[in-house]
Amino acid sequence: MASRLGVLTAAVVVFGGAFAGVVAPALALDPAAGDPAAGEKVFRKCQACHAIGPDAKSKAGPALTGVIGRPAGKAEGFSYSAAMSKEAEAGLIWTPDKIGEFLTNPKGFVPGTKMTFAGLRKDQERADLIAYLATFP
C-alpha cells in the first residue's frame, strides 16, 4: 500500500497536480522570466480574438494593450461576461501571476468567462506571452 501511495504522490507531482480534476496553480510569473520574442509567437494563438498595440481594438476578446496591472473587466469597447464582471467587482487586477493562472485554465479561473481558449499548459509559453504583453504598457 505504501508503495502505491508513493507512486500516486509521484504521479501527482510529475503531472503538476492535474489529477482527478485538480489543477496545479501556475508558477509565479515575472515578465523578466519570459522571452518577448518567443511570446510574440505564442500570441499567434490569441490573435484571432485579441489585438495588441497602440491602435488595437477589441475583437471577440478585449484589446490587450496595457493589460498588465489593469483591473479586470475594464478594456474599453468590450462587453464582458457576467462572470468576468463579478471578478472585476471583487477587485481582480491582471498581475503577471493572475494572468498566468487565467491562461493556464481560463474557464477554471473564471467559470462562465466568454473566453473559449482551453489554455496554455506550458509554464514557459505563459512566461513568454506575459513578457510579450509587458512590452505594450
Secondary structure, DSSP 4 states (H G I P E B T S, - for coil): -HHHHHHHHHHHHHTTT-BTTB-PPPPP--GGGS-HHHHHHHGGGTTTT---STT---SSS---TT-TTPBTT--TT----HHHHHHHHTT-B--HHHHHHHHH-HHHHSTT-S--------HHHHHHHHHHHTT--
